[in-house]
Amino acid sequence: MARLLVVDDELNMRRILGAILRGDGHDLVEAASVDEARRAFASSPFDLVVTDQRLADGDGLSLLASCREVDPTVPVVLITAYATVELAVDAMRQGAFDVVPKPFVPEAVRAVVTRACERTELLRENERLRGQVRRLAGSQELVGDGPEMGKLRALIARVAPTGATVLVSGETGTGKELVARAIHAASGRAGRPFVAVNCAGLSETLLESELFGHERGAFTGADRPRQGVFEAAHLGTLFLDEAGEMSLGLQAKLLRVLTNGEVVRVGATVPRHVDVRIIAATNRDLQQRVRDGLFREDLYYRLAVVPIAVPPLRSRRGDIAGLVEHFLALVAGDLKVAPRSVSPAAMAKLVAYDFPGNIRELRNLIERAAILAAGPRIEPEDVPLAAAGSPPAGGDGAGIERLVAELPDPLDLPAVIGAVEDALIRRALAAAGGVQAEAARRLGVSRSHLAYKLKTKGGGPASA
């Protein structure tokens, strides 16, 4: 179990806490003063500190500050007979995990300690996994020697140490999360958590809980308190992918966090202080969404302190050969397949392709070819581009013109648009196996927009 530091100047209270917590299997070290606790904390690591607020030589808040200077990830729980709203708010702002009033029942202490230890375990497990995924770290390199990547790296190097909020824009599959991770790795927060959340993959209610956390009983199914990703990313970086898909209500709550650095869990009233760097990403034109009334202008300017545009693969064709070699090496190690080379004809075919799915599509193609190629070299027939993804940009224009030419004149334009929309939604849902989030991605709309369309269409695609 966990290793705890229990601080109280009353021997009986230390004995009571010791009986409660040792009974749960925890290893305890006791201290009778702030000075003794500081020495113990500095000499060896702990998973949690439980301290009385009023001590003979100081108070719990001063010990909290000292602990955070040594290890900001260790949670500190204050226990006090003088609990007030002001003390609770002040403690949370300074980084306390929770405040437990005296007298307390053992179950309350156990519950708080369990939650705090779970948080510590998650943070440390995150760090352990980061050390174990060296091969994944290699796959997250920003590969490319062209001028576009040179400019991108230079911009990352300039913005990373500043702590400024960054808005990363670019088409799907260009590597926006890799840019965010590169900024985090080059920042002063590199040793702290990097937490990513997809804002388009969850409903509004679930996304609010995911971002800010919730208290027990906040909604049906909330049988225990849960911290959100803002708290999980404390002192680190929070990556908000597809941030342009958030509802206006959630945008307002996000703006408050960016303004005052405090989050309020769903079902709670006491704010919790968080120190988090925000990197947002979008494949949308957020300025256009601001003009359309779908995105808050004040939030846009809060997020786009430093805008970074990631170029599509078709604008950096000179990097394709290097990316192919990079992915071939990764595939050979990850999938345990024989090393492959690429014939000049196959490479020329890849370089000439527009890659609407960008780097993600290229990697998918190389993995498939490395597995299925008959010989040691990947040949042109091993990279069937038409089957690998969407046609090159602009390739749909002729088909649309043919469709328009076949329509009757005059026509009922609203009815035609509705019928086409209906058919496209049915096709996307079928291709996505009925999963609305995936269907929305295929259609290039938000999940909430698709849900609204399905609701308004009634018995058509809504029944899918």
MOSULPE-V291548 format. One record per helix or strand of 2 or more residues. SS is the DSSP state (a for helix, b for strand). FROM is the first residue (numbers start at 1). TO is the last residue. Records with the same first field share a line. If there is no record, write none. Layout:
BEGIN
SS->FROM-TO / FROM-TO
END
This chain:
BEGIN
b->3-7 / 27-31 / 48-52 / 54-55 / 58-59 / 75-80 / 98-101 / 166-169 / 194-198 / 213-214 / 226-227 / 237-241 / 262-263 / 272-273 / 277-282 / 306-309 / 341-342 / 377-378
a->11-22 / 34-43 / 60-70 / 85-93 / 106-132 / 134-139 / 147-160 / 176-185 / 204-212 / 229-232 / 243-245 / 248-260 / 286-291 / 297-303 / 313-315 / 317-334 / 344-352 / 358-372 / 380-382 / 385-388 / 397-406 / 413-431 / 436-443 / 447-457 / 461-463
END
